[in-house]
Amino acid sequence: MKQKIVIKVQMTCDKCRTKAMKIAVTSSGSVTSVGIEGTDKDQLVVIGEGVDSACLTHSLRKKLCYADILTVEEVKPPAEQKPKPPEPTACHCLCPPPPPRPMYCEVVYHDQNPNSCLTM
């Protein structure tokens, strides 16, 4: 299970940030990415599988004096979108349109008066 761990670490200079990132990368488990966030650049974000957040925090405390776990959450993969079926498009063929259908008329004679006819 892939997880995202955010740890608040006291990092006052670039050397401390580099040191914290190296500790995070070499921690147990499979670390996918490490980054720094926050307004003061004091939050270390570690994403990976099987990373022990308590062990990582303990290692950071040993080397940098102050570290506190803020959040540990599961990273869900983005939902795969189903491909939409192609929309039917107008025919772009060079064939001419079919001719109109012929109209048929039917003449009906009645037996009573053969001279009268009805056209339908």
PyMOL CGO cylinders between C-alpha atoms (Angstrom):
from pymol import cmd
from pymol.cgo import CYLINDER

trace = [
    CYLINDER, 0.00, 0.00, 0.00, 1.45, 3.32, -1.11, 0.3, 1, 1, 1, 1, 1, 1,
    CYLINDER, 1.45, 3.32, -1.11, 1.38, 6.01, 1.56, 0.3, 1, 1, 1, 1, 1, 1,
    CYLINDER, 1.38, 6.01, 1.56, 2.17, 9.69, 1.93, 0.3, 1, 1, 1, 1, 1, 1,
    CYLINDER, 2.17, 9.69, 1.93, 3.93, 10.77, 5.13, 0.3, 1, 1, 1, 1, 1, 1,
    CYLINDER, 3.93, 10.77, 5.13, 4.26, 14.44, 6.09, 0.3, 1, 1, 1, 1, 1, 1,
    CYLINDER, 4.26, 14.44, 6.09, 6.78, 15.19, 8.86, 0.3, 1, 1, 1, 1, 1, 1,
    CYLINDER, 6.78, 15.19, 8.86, 7.51, 18.60, 10.35, 0.3, 1, 1, 1, 1, 1, 1,
    CYLINDER, 7.51, 18.60, 10.35, 11.27, 18.92, 10.71, 0.3, 1, 1, 1, 1, 1, 1,
    CYLINDER, 11.27, 18.92, 10.71, 13.38, 21.79, 12.00, 0.3, 1, 1, 1, 1, 1, 1,
    CYLINDER, 13.38, 21.79, 12.00, 15.36, 22.74, 8.88, 0.3, 1, 1, 1, 1, 1, 1,
    CYLINDER, 15.36, 22.74, 8.88, 17.01, 26.16, 9.09, 0.3, 1, 1, 1, 1, 1, 1,
    CYLINDER, 17.01, 26.16, 9.09, 19.41, 25.93, 6.15, 0.3, 1, 1, 1, 1, 1, 1,
    CYLINDER, 19.41, 25.93, 6.15, 19.87, 24.14, 2.84, 0.3, 1, 1, 1, 1, 1, 1,
    CYLINDER, 19.87, 24.14, 2.84, 22.39, 21.77, 4.42, 0.3, 1, 1, 1, 1, 1, 1,
    CYLINDER, 22.39, 21.77, 4.42, 19.75, 20.61, 6.94, 0.3, 1, 1, 1, 1, 1, 1,
    CYLINDER, 19.75, 20.61, 6.94, 17.19, 20.12, 4.13, 0.3, 1, 1, 1, 1, 1, 1,
    CYLINDER, 17.19, 20.12, 4.13, 19.66, 18.04, 2.14, 0.3, 1, 1, 1, 1, 1, 1,
    CYLINDER, 19.66, 18.04, 2.14, 20.48, 15.97, 5.23, 0.3, 1, 1, 1, 1, 1, 1,
    CYLINDER, 20.48, 15.97, 5.23, 16.78, 15.34, 5.96, 0.3, 1, 1, 1, 1, 1, 1,
    CYLINDER, 16.78, 15.34, 5.96, 16.12, 14.28, 2.36, 0.3, 1, 1, 1, 1, 1, 1,
    CYLINDER, 16.12, 14.28, 2.36, 19.08, 11.86, 2.42, 0.3, 1, 1, 1, 1, 1, 1,
    CYLINDER, 19.08, 11.86, 2.42, 17.80, 10.30, 5.64, 0.3, 1, 1, 1, 1, 1, 1,
    CYLINDER, 17.80, 10.30, 5.64, 14.32, 9.90, 4.11, 0.3, 1, 1, 1, 1, 1, 1,
    CYLINDER, 14.32, 9.90, 4.11, 15.64, 8.29, 0.92, 0.3, 1, 1, 1, 1, 1, 1,
    CYLINDER, 15.64, 8.29, 0.92, 17.76, 5.76, 2.81, 0.3, 1, 1, 1, 1, 1, 1,
    CYLINDER, 17.76, 5.76, 2.81, 14.94, 4.77, 5.20, 0.3, 1, 1, 1, 1, 1, 1,
    CYLINDER, 14.94, 4.77, 5.20, 13.52, 1.26, 5.21, 0.3, 1, 1, 1, 1, 1, 1,
    CYLINDER, 13.52, 1.26, 5.21, 10.87, 0.48, 2.61, 0.3, 1, 1, 1, 1, 1, 1,
    CYLINDER, 10.87, 0.48, 2.61, 10.48, 1.52, -0.98, 0.3, 1, 1, 1, 1, 1, 1,
    CYLINDER, 10.48, 1.52, -0.98, 10.60, 5.33, -1.16, 0.3, 1, 1, 1, 1, 1, 1,
    CYLINDER, 10.60, 5.33, -1.16, 9.14, 6.70, -4.40, 0.3, 1, 1, 1, 1, 1, 1,
    CYLINDER, 9.14, 6.70, -4.40, 9.60, 10.43, -3.86, 0.3, 1, 1, 1, 1, 1, 1,
    CYLINDER, 9.60, 10.43, -3.86, 10.78, 12.91, -1.26, 0.3, 1, 1, 1, 1, 1, 1,
    CYLINDER, 10.78, 12.91, -1.26, 9.95, 16.61, -1.23, 0.3, 1, 1, 1, 1, 1, 1,
    CYLINDER, 9.95, 16.61, -1.23, 9.87, 19.71, 0.94, 0.3, 1, 1, 1, 1, 1, 1,
    CYLINDER, 9.87, 19.71, 0.94, 6.69, 21.72, 1.47, 0.3, 1, 1, 1, 1, 1, 1,
    CYLINDER, 6.69, 21.72, 1.47, 5.30, 24.36, 3.77, 0.3, 1, 1, 1, 1, 1, 1,
    CYLINDER, 5.30, 24.36, 3.77, 5.52, 28.11, 3.99, 0.3, 1, 1, 1, 1, 1, 1,
    CYLINDER, 5.52, 28.11, 3.99, 8.82, 27.93, 5.89, 0.3, 1, 1, 1, 1, 1, 1,
    CYLINDER, 8.82, 27.93, 5.89, 10.01, 24.84, 4.01, 0.3, 1, 1, 1, 1, 1, 1,
    CYLINDER, 10.01, 24.84, 4.01, 9.78, 22.87, 7.21, 0.3, 1, 1, 1, 1, 1, 1,
    CYLINDER, 9.78, 22.87, 7.21, 7.69, 19.89, 6.09, 0.3, 1, 1, 1, 1, 1, 1,
    CYLINDER, 7.69, 19.89, 6.09, 9.22, 16.77, 4.63, 0.3, 1, 1, 1, 1, 1, 1,
    CYLINDER, 9.22, 16.77, 4.63, 6.89, 14.77, 2.34, 0.3, 1, 1, 1, 1, 1, 1,
    CYLINDER, 6.89, 14.77, 2.34, 7.77, 11.11, 1.75, 0.3, 1, 1, 1, 1, 1, 1,
    CYLINDER, 7.77, 11.11, 1.75, 5.79, 8.90, -0.65, 0.3, 1, 1, 1, 1, 1, 1,
    CYLINDER, 5.79, 8.90, -0.65, 6.47, 5.18, -0.82, 0.3, 1, 1, 1, 1, 1, 1,
    CYLINDER, 6.47, 5.18, -0.82, 5.49, 1.63, 0.05, 0.3, 1, 1, 1, 1, 1, 1,
    CYLINDER, 5.49, 1.63, 0.05, 6.40, -0.05, 3.32, 0.3, 1, 1, 1, 1, 1, 1,
    CYLINDER, 6.40, -0.05, 3.32, 7.95, 3.09, 4.83, 0.3, 1, 1, 1, 1, 1, 1,
    CYLINDER, 7.95, 3.09, 4.83, 7.89, 3.02, 8.64, 0.3, 1, 1, 1, 1, 1, 1,
    CYLINDER, 7.89, 3.02, 8.64, 6.91, 6.55, 9.67, 0.3, 1, 1, 1, 1, 1, 1,
    CYLINDER, 6.91, 6.55, 9.67, 7.92, 6.08, 13.32, 0.3, 1, 1, 1, 1, 1, 1,
    CYLINDER, 7.92, 6.08, 13.32, 11.37, 4.74, 12.39, 0.3, 1, 1, 1, 1, 1, 1,
    CYLINDER, 11.37, 4.74, 12.39, 11.86, 7.58, 9.89, 0.3, 1, 1, 1, 1, 1, 1,
    CYLINDER, 11.86, 7.58, 9.89, 10.88, 10.19, 12.49, 0.3, 1, 1, 1, 1, 1, 1,
    CYLINDER, 10.88, 10.19, 12.49, 13.24, 8.63, 15.03, 0.3, 1, 1, 1, 1, 1, 1,
    CYLINDER, 13.24, 8.63, 15.03, 16.13, 8.80, 12.53, 0.3, 1, 1, 1, 1, 1, 1,
    CYLINDER, 16.13, 8.80, 12.53, 15.35, 12.44, 11.76, 0.3, 1, 1, 1, 1, 1, 1,
    CYLINDER, 15.35, 12.44, 11.76, 15.27, 13.28, 15.50, 0.3, 1, 1, 1, 1, 1, 1,
    CYLINDER, 15.27, 13.28, 15.50, 18.68, 11.67, 16.00, 0.3, 1, 1, 1, 1, 1, 1,
    CYLINDER, 18.68, 11.67, 16.00, 20.29, 13.72, 13.22, 0.3, 1, 1, 1, 1, 1, 1,
    CYLINDER, 20.29, 13.72, 13.22, 18.29, 16.99, 13.25, 0.3, 1, 1, 1, 1, 1, 1,
    CYLINDER, 18.29, 16.99, 13.25, 16.96, 17.22, 16.84, 0.3, 1, 1, 1, 1, 1, 1,
    CYLINDER, 16.96, 17.22, 16.84, 13.29, 17.93, 16.09, 0.3, 1, 1, 1, 1, 1, 1,
    CYLINDER, 13.29, 17.93, 16.09, 10.78, 15.95, 14.00, 0.3, 1, 1, 1, 1, 1, 1,
    CYLINDER, 10.78, 15.95, 14.00, 7.03, 15.47, 14.38, 0.3, 1, 1, 1, 1, 1, 1,
    CYLINDER, 7.03, 15.47, 14.38, 4.64, 13.34, 12.30, 0.3, 1, 1, 1, 1, 1, 1,
    CYLINDER, 4.64, 13.34, 12.30, 1.82, 15.50, 10.86, 0.3, 1, 1, 1, 1, 1, 1,
    CYLINDER, 1.82, 15.50, 10.86, -0.07, 13.09, 8.60, 0.3, 1, 1, 1, 1, 1, 1,
    CYLINDER, -0.07, 13.09, 8.60, 0.12, 9.55, 7.27, 0.3, 1, 1, 1, 1, 1, 1,
    CYLINDER, 0.12, 9.55, 7.27, -2.39, 8.79, 4.51, 0.3, 1, 1, 1, 1, 1, 1,
    CYLINDER, -2.39, 8.79, 4.51, -2.89, 6.25, 1.76, 0.3, 1, 1, 1, 1, 1, 1,
    CYLINDER, -2.89, 6.25, 1.76, -2.20, 7.37, -1.79, 0.3, 1, 1, 1, 1, 1, 1,
    CYLINDER, -2.20, 7.37, -1.79, -4.91, 6.13, -4.12, 0.3, 1, 1, 1, 1, 1, 1,
    CYLINDER, -4.91, 6.13, -4.12, -4.09, 5.72, -7.80, 0.3, 1, 1, 1, 1, 1, 1,
    CYLINDER, -4.09, 5.72, -7.80, -6.12, 7.94, -10.09, 0.3, 1, 1, 1, 1, 1, 1,
    CYLINDER, -6.12, 7.94, -10.09, -9.28, 6.31, -11.36, 0.3, 1, 1, 1, 1, 1, 1,
    CYLINDER, -9.28, 6.31, -11.36, -8.92, 5.08, -14.90, 0.3, 1, 1, 1, 1, 1, 1,
    CYLINDER, -8.92, 5.08, -14.90, -11.30, 6.78, -17.25, 0.3, 1, 1, 1, 1, 1, 1,
    CYLINDER, -11.30, 6.78, -17.25, -13.21, 4.54, -19.57, 0.3, 1, 1, 1, 1, 1, 1,
    CYLINDER, -13.21, 4.54, -19.57, -12.63, 5.45, -23.19, 0.3, 1, 1, 1, 1, 1, 1,
    CYLINDER, -12.63, 5.45, -23.19, -15.70, 7.05, -24.65, 0.3, 1, 1, 1, 1, 1, 1,
    CYLINDER, -15.70, 7.05, -24.65, -17.11, 5.41, -27.76, 0.3, 1, 1, 1, 1, 1, 1,
    CYLINDER, -17.11, 5.41, -27.76, -16.58, 7.53, -30.83, 0.3, 1, 1, 1, 1, 1, 1,
    CYLINDER, -16.58, 7.53, -30.83, -19.49, 9.73, -31.70, 0.3, 1, 1, 1, 1, 1, 1,
    CYLINDER, -19.49, 9.73, -31.70, -21.19, 8.99, -35.00, 0.3, 1, 1, 1, 1, 1, 1,
    CYLINDER, -21.19, 8.99, -35.00, -20.13, 11.49, -37.59, 0.3, 1, 1, 1, 1, 1, 1,
    CYLINDER, -20.13, 11.49, -37.59, -21.77, 12.60, -40.79, 0.3, 1, 1, 1, 1, 1, 1,
    CYLINDER, -21.77, 12.60, -40.79, -20.96, 10.56, -43.86, 0.3, 1, 1, 1, 1, 1, 1,
    CYLINDER, -20.96, 10.56, -43.86, -18.11, 12.13, -45.75, 0.3, 1, 1, 1, 1, 1, 1,
    CYLINDER, -18.11, 12.13, -45.75, -18.32, 9.78, -48.67, 0.3, 1, 1, 1, 1, 1, 1,
    CYLINDER, -18.32, 9.78, -48.67, -18.49, 10.98, -52.26, 0.3, 1, 1, 1, 1, 1, 1,
    CYLINDER, -18.49, 10.98, -52.26, -21.60, 8.96, -53.05, 0.3, 1, 1, 1, 1, 1, 1,
    CYLINDER, -21.60, 8.96, -53.05, -24.63, 10.94, -54.22, 0.3, 1, 1, 1, 1, 1, 1,
    CYLINDER, -24.63, 10.94, -54.22, -27.75, 10.76, -52.06, 0.3, 1, 1, 1, 1, 1, 1,
    CYLINDER, -27.75, 10.76, -52.06, -30.33, 8.13, -53.06, 0.3, 1, 1, 1, 1, 1, 1,
    CYLINDER, -30.33, 8.13, -53.06, -33.14, 9.31, -55.37, 0.3, 1, 1, 1, 1, 1, 1,
    CYLINDER, -33.14, 9.31, -55.37, -36.51, 10.14, -53.79, 0.3, 1, 1, 1, 1, 1, 1,
    CYLINDER, -36.51, 10.14, -53.79, -39.05, 7.33, -53.55, 0.3, 1, 1, 1, 1, 1, 1,
    CYLINDER, -39.05, 7.33, -53.55, -41.79, 7.35, -56.17, 0.3, 1, 1, 1, 1, 1, 1,
    CYLINDER, -41.79, 7.35, -56.17, -45.34, 8.07, -55.03, 0.3, 1, 1, 1, 1, 1, 1,
    CYLINDER, -45.34, 8.07, -55.03, -47.99, 5.50, -55.96, 0.3, 1, 1, 1, 1, 1, 1,
    CYLINDER, -47.99, 5.50, -55.96, -51.67, 6.26, -56.34, 0.3, 1, 1, 1, 1, 1, 1,
    CYLINDER, -51.67, 6.26, -56.34, -54.38, 3.67, -56.14, 0.3, 1, 1, 1, 1, 1, 1,
    CYLINDER, -54.38, 3.67, -56.14, -57.72, 3.91, -57.92, 0.3, 1, 1, 1, 1, 1, 1,
    CYLINDER, -57.72, 3.91, -57.92, -60.70, 2.15, -56.34, 0.3, 1, 1, 1, 1, 1, 1,
    CYLINDER, -60.70, 2.15, -56.34, -63.94, 1.53, -58.21, 0.3, 1, 1, 1, 1, 1, 1,
    CYLINDER, -63.94, 1.53, -58.21, -67.21, 0.89, -56.47, 0.3, 1, 1, 1, 1, 1, 1,
    CYLINDER, -67.21, 0.89, -56.47, -69.69, -1.55, -57.93, 0.3, 1, 1, 1, 1, 1, 1,
    CYLINDER, -69.69, -1.55, -57.93, -72.64, 0.76, -57.52, 0.3, 1, 1, 1, 1, 1, 1,
    CYLINDER, -72.64, 0.76, -57.52, -71.49, 3.58, -59.71, 0.3, 1, 1, 1, 1, 1, 1,
    CYLINDER, -71.49, 3.58, -59.71, -68.69, 2.65, -62.13, 0.3, 1, 1, 1, 1, 1, 1,
    CYLINDER, -68.69, 2.65, -62.13, -68.24, 6.28, -63.21, 0.3, 1, 1, 1, 1, 1, 1,
    CYLINDER, -68.24, 6.28, -63.21, -67.10, 7.53, -59.79, 0.3, 1, 1, 1, 1, 1, 1,
    CYLINDER, -67.10, 7.53, -59.79, -63.50, 6.98, -58.84, 0.3, 1, 1, 1, 1, 1, 1,
    CYLINDER, -63.50, 6.98, -58.84, -61.52, 7.77, -55.72, 0.3, 1, 1, 1, 1, 1, 1,
    CYLINDER, -61.52, 7.77, -55.72, -57.90, 8.63, -55.79, 0.3, 1, 1, 1, 1, 1, 1,
    CYLINDER, -57.90, 8.63, -55.79, -55.88, 7.91, -52.73, 0.3, 1, 1, 1, 1, 1, 1,
]
cmd.load_cgo(trace, "trace")
